Every structure is written in C-alpha cells, then in structure tokens.
Amino acid sequence: MTHDPLKTRLLEARVPRYTSFPPANRFGPEVGPDQMAQWLGATPPGAPVSLYIHVPFCRRLCWFCACRTQGARSDEPIDRYLDHLAIEIGLVRDRLPRDVATTALHLGGGTPTLLSPDRMDRLAAMVEDAFPAHPGREVSVEIDPCECDGARLDKLMEIGLTRASIGVQDFDREVQSAIGRHQSAARTARIVEGLRERGVGGINFDLLYGLPHQTEAKLADTLRQVLEMRPDRIALYGYAHVPWMARRQRLISESTLPDATERLGLSALARDALLANGYVEIGIDHYALAGDSLAQAERSGRLHRNFQGYTTDATERLIGLGPSAISRFPQGYAQNQAATGAWQDRLAGATLATARGHVMSKTDRAIAFIIERIMCEGRVDLRGGQDDPDMLERTLPLARRAIEEFPGIARLDGPVLQAGSREYWRLLASVFDTEYEDSAGRYSMAS
Ligand code: SF4
C-alpha cells in the first residue's frame, strides 16, 4: 500500500484508548473504601446497575496479553478467590439501597470459563442472592474455547447467558507460537456451534492485527475462517506492544513485529474484508452485522463506551468486583486493589478493596462527554449534554487547536465538531484531554 508519512506519523502517536476519561492509569489514591461506600450509598433506590466480575486466573498465560490475570494450575486459589468474592459482594450489597436491579452482568478476566460448573453455580448463587436481575438482563461472558466445554455452556445458560465474547487473535500457527497461544479454528467453531445450539444470539470475536510474524496472507486466511463462523460482532484491535507495562510481552521479539506501515496494511485488509462481508463499522475498532444491537445503537446515537469497549449499556452505575475491577458512578471511578493477594487481604479485614480512583469535577464530566461522543460517533456538539453554560467557550479553542494541529482530521460546523476518518478519532479525542501529553509514551499506538 502507499506510504503516507503524515498518516504514519499520526498513527504512531501514543494515545489512550479512552474506555474511560480519565484513563485508569491516571487514577490516584484519593478514592478509597470510604469514598466507594459513600458512592454506593448514594445510589438512588430502584436505580439500575451493571455488574462486572473479574476472574483473575488463566490455566496458561498468553504472551501478548496485558490483562490482569495470573496462572492457576489447581483450583485451590480459585476457591479462595470465590470465598473473598462472597465477602466483597456482601460488603457492596450492604451499602446499596435494597431494591437495585442489575441490567447487565459481565464475567471477564482472565478466563471465567476455567471455573468448573459447580464453581459457576456457586458464583451465580452469590450474585443472584445479592443483586436481583432486572427483566431482560444481559449476561455476557468472556470464553476461552480451550477452557470451555458443553457442561460449562449449559451452566452459563442457566445463569442467563445472552452474549459470549471469544478471543481469537489469529489462527495462523506461526503467529500463535510467537504469542504463546494455541487455539485451532476447529475448536473455536465447536464452541460457536455449542452456543448457537443453545440459543445464544450474540457472539463476539476479538481479532488482533500487528502480531509477530503476521502477514497480510495469514490475516486473510484467519478472516476467511472467521467469516465462515459469522460472529455477530468483531472487535479488531491493533496489538499494543507495551512490555514495560505487560511483562509477559518480553517473550515476544520486537524484530518479528510488523512496522507501522505494515500495521496499516493489515488493518486496511481486515476492514475491507469485513465491510465486503456484511459488517458495518462501529466506532474506532468494532464491526457488527447490520441487524446487531450495537449497529442499531450506532445508527441511533445510543452507542456508549466502557471498559469492555463499545456497548449498548447506558447504565450510569457499573459496579466492579474482583481484583483490579473498576466501578463507575456519576461521581467518579473506584478501582480495586490490583493484586489478588492485596484484594483478598482487604476483604479478609471486612473492608472494601478500593485502592484508587478519580473524583469527577465538572470539567472532567464535560471532557468525558466530548471524548465519549467523539469515540462513539466521530462528532460532538460542543455545547451539549452537560449542565455547563461555559462549556462551549472552553472547548471551542481546543477544537480549533485540533484542526490547526492536524489539518484534515476534523471540521467545525458552528458548535458541532465533525471528525473525518475513524482512524483519527483517538487523536482528536486526545486534544481535549489536556493532560495526555504529560504521560505520552505510556500508551499504545493509535493504529
Ligand atoms: S488472552 Fe485470555 S487466556 Fe490468554 S492470558 Fe489473556 S486472559 Fe488469559
């Protein structure tokens, strides 16, 4: 493909992914258990809440992965984790009003499907006792096809599974060897079939480009196999090589990684293949079949962004349980102790495990609104969405600066900032995040 130096320069910029504003690496110690308890207690009676439960274990650790997880060869640490999760659920439940209902439950990790069926039962019972389900609750689970079977799928159906997210990355064997993960297309297809036979209508795949030894031919072959399975949604992420943050990535040799121009070629190839096969683009890195709820939300301006990426979940309160899990309230963010041992120690002392977070100021809320709309729709009314009459006056100069600094990536129609190509949305959002330059170098490339 043609090398465009400006495009490459822009996309090599290191910019947060803005699954929250401010990004989690800027949370500080000002939020602890007392603040978390106060925010839980301020939840209005009857308010809907979403739950995220982080299961921080995998049977094997993939080298590319930057998730908060640890290896567990036996079930003993998992039982200890469940004991402490029960304490955490009790502490949270005691601080919430009695009649909150959960509109969404997401099990992430790590590998939630390494829980045996009886342990899944135990976890489900704790959740159901403490947080009654709202009718139509969405239940989503991250599934590792290598750690899942029919018995687990049956158990997940009893919990009310509506959506499954499956990590694929790339099916090529050389690429898989270089990232320490072996997962065949046949095994993945069996899980997809098992889900569909049980009536699960929402299947997401995660794909990565920019992996070691990945070429356009290999990625095209992976896409061909993926398209045969026809997932409802596909998240297509650029592999972020950040070994200073994710130590396991040191096992990946930098010399085997595609360069910036090759990454652009891989991403364009995947995009073209997905668009040619009935998928529509969602935000900066998702694709969905036109009838999928994410595509419908995008068309009607109801798309949102949270720690799992793009979502239709508009709930203001998200409660995160488990090590490193993040809770979001209108007042701010609260993140649990990241290490499983430290999280357990806190709970063993009958204290909430909150370690850090951020209290949202009026300005933070305005910036968060602007960044979320840019990341979801590529356009934002600089006056809108907030109870802040001065917002336009403060944000218009930033929009003008963005247009001056990166000509062609956006234009202003009165108070509406309209972004150009999706690949620049992260950069445009970063201009409103006046602090990001101070911490540049800690984020992944924008492509
Ligand atoms: S990719 Fe999944 S299975 Fe592999 S280490 Fe990360 S969370 Fe665990």
Residues whose N, C-alpha, C, O or C-beta is under 5 A from the ligand:
A	BS01	SF4	C58 R60 L61 C62 C65 C67 T69 G109 G110 T111 D144
